[in-house]
Structures are given as C-alpha cells and as structure tokens.
Amino acid sequence: MERYPADAERRMRAFSRTRAGEGRRRYAAVGADQLGHGGTEYASELLGIDPNTIRQGLADLDQPDGPAADRVRKKRAGGGGRSTPPPGATRCSRRSYTSPPPATPGPASGGPTCPNPRPPGG
C-alpha cells in the first residue's frame, strides 16, 4: 500500500481536526478510498479515527442522495434561546427571564429576584 508524503500527512491531520462528526468521517473515508487496500487502517492511524467510523464514511459516500438525504431537521432542533419571553415573565438580562411573580411577594423587594442579575451599570 502506498503512503502519503510526510507533509501531506501533516496537512491532512491539521485539516481533519477542523472538521466535526460527519465531515471528518467522510474526509477520512475519501483519503482511505484513494489508497485502496489497507487504506482504512492507514487513515485510521493517521487521523486518529476508528476504522469502523471510516467504513461508515465510505458507506455514506456510496449513498446516491448523500448520507442524510432521508433525515429532516426539525425547526430549532438545536435548542437555542427563546426569542420572546413567556407570558408575564420579567426580563433579567439579555438572555434570561424569570417566571411570572408568585401570588405572594418574594423577598424584601416585594417581587421575584433575578437568578442572574445584571451587574450595576450593565
């Protein structure tokens, strides 16, 4: 089996570290596929990726419509913050809200306290 030159190996490792998940798996698969027999094990050692992960990347690349063609992401599936406060909420900071005040007053201020109060002047 042929090996990549040392400078190519260095660049491949550096590039692989900038990829995440599916992209890294497919990048490793393309590199292994170019080498033919023994390429999966070599790419696994070179990039620090499990050989089974590279095999999955090869299978992904063989799918005609791409690896995620049958998957559809739900809107806002990644989480993220709320764009609008819940009804009756009090704004504490740019990104957090407290629940509506309880029926009975809270501490000495007479209302709910902010779990993450803004610093003075902020």
C-alpha positions as CSV (number, residue, x, y, z in Angstrom):
1,M,0.0,0.0,0.0
2,E,1.2,3.5,-0.8
3,R,1.5,6.1,1.9
4,Y,1.1,9.8,1.7
5,P,4.2,12.0,1.9
6,A,5.0,13.4,5.4
7,D,4.0,16.9,4.5
8,A,0.7,15.7,3.2
9,E,0.1,13.6,6.4
10,R,0.7,16.8,8.5
11,R,-1.8,18.8,6.4
12,M,-4.3,16.0,6.5
13,R,-4.1,15.8,10.3
14,A,-4.5,19.5,10.6
15,F,-7.5,19.7,8.3
16,S,-9.2,16.7,9.9
17,R,-9.0,18.5,13.3
18,T,-11.0,21.3,11.8
19,R,-13.9,19.0,10.8
20,A,-16.6,17.6,13.1
21,G,-18.6,14.5,13.0
22,E,-19.9,13.6,9.6
23,G,-17.5,15.8,7.7
24,R,-14.4,14.3,9.5
25,R,-15.7,10.8,8.8
26,R,-16.3,11.5,5.1
27,Y,-12.9,13.2,4.8
28,A,-11.1,10.2,6.3
29,A,-13.2,7.9,4.0
30,V,-12.1,9.8,0.9
31,G,-8.4,9.6,1.9
32,A,-8.7,5.9,2.7
33,D,-10.5,5.2,-0.5
34,Q,-7.8,6.8,-2.6
35,L,-5.2,4.3,-1.2
36,G,-7.2,1.2,-1.9
37,H,-6.4,-2.0,0.1
38,G,-5.1,-1.1,3.6
39,G,-6.2,2.5,3.3
40,T,-8.8,2.3,6.0
41,E,-6.3,1.1,8.6
42,Y,-3.7,3.7,7.5
43,A,-6.2,6.6,7.6
44,S,-7.4,5.4,11.0
45,E,-3.9,5.6,12.4
46,L,-3.0,8.8,10.6
47,L,-6.1,10.7,11.6
48,G,-6.9,9.0,15.0
49,I,-10.3,7.8,13.8
50,D,-11.8,4.3,14.4
51,P,-11.7,2.1,11.3
52,N,-15.4,1.4,11.7
53,T,-16.1,5.1,11.6
54,I,-14.2,5.3,8.3
55,R,-16.1,2.4,6.9
56,Q,-19.3,4.2,7.8
57,G,-18.0,7.2,5.9
58,L,-17.4,5.0,2.9
59,A,-20.9,3.7,3.1
60,D,-22.2,7.3,3.4
61,L,-20.4,8.3,0.3
62,D,-21.8,5.4,-1.7
63,Q,-25.4,6.5,-1.0
64,P,-26.8,8.2,-4.1
65,D,-28.6,11.0,-2.4
66,G,-26.0,11.7,0.3
67,P,-25.7,10.4,3.9
68,A,-28.5,12.5,5.3
69,A,-31.0,12.6,2.4
70,D,-33.8,10.9,4.4
71,R,-33.3,13.0,7.5
72,V,-35.1,16.2,8.0
73,R,-34.1,18.5,10.9
74,K,-36.9,20.0,12.9
75,K,-37.1,23.7,13.2
76,R,-35.0,25.0,16.1
77,A,-33.9,21.4,16.8
78,G,-30.6,22.6,18.1
79,G,-32.1,24.4,21.1
80,G,-31.1,28.0,21.4
81,G,-32.8,30.7,23.4
82,R,-36.3,32.0,23.3
83,S,-36.8,34.9,21.0
84,T,-39.8,36.2,23.0
85,P,-40.4,35.9,26.8
86,P,-43.0,33.6,28.2
87,P,-46.2,35.4,29.1
88,G,-45.9,37.5,32.3
89,A,-42.1,37.0,32.5
90,T,-39.7,39.7,33.8
91,R,-36.5,40.3,31.9
92,C,-33.4,39.9,34.0
93,S,-30.7,40.1,31.3
94,R,-30.3,39.9,27.6
95,R,-30.8,36.1,27.6
96,S,-32.8,35.1,30.7
97,Y,-36.2,35.6,32.0
98,T,-37.8,34.9,35.3
99,S,-41.2,33.3,35.7
100,P,-44.2,35.5,36.5
101,P,-44.2,36.7,40.0
102,P,-45.8,34.4,42.6
103,A,-49.2,35.3,44.2
104,T,-47.4,36.3,47.4
105,P,-44.5,38.8,47.3
106,G,-40.9,37.4,47.3
107,P,-38.0,38.8,49.3
108,A,-37.9,42.3,50.8
109,S,-38.2,43.9,47.4
110,G,-41.7,42.7,47.1
111,G,-41.3,40.6,44.0
112,P,-39.3,37.8,42.4
113,T,-35.5,38.0,42.3
114,C,-33.5,37.6,39.1
115,P,-31.4,34.4,39.2
116,N,-28.6,36.1,37.1
117,P,-28.9,39.8,37.9
118,R,-27.1,42.3,35.7
119,P,-24.1,44.0,37.2
120,P,-24.5,47.6,38.1
121,G,-24.3,49.8,35.1
122,G,-24.7,46.8,32.7
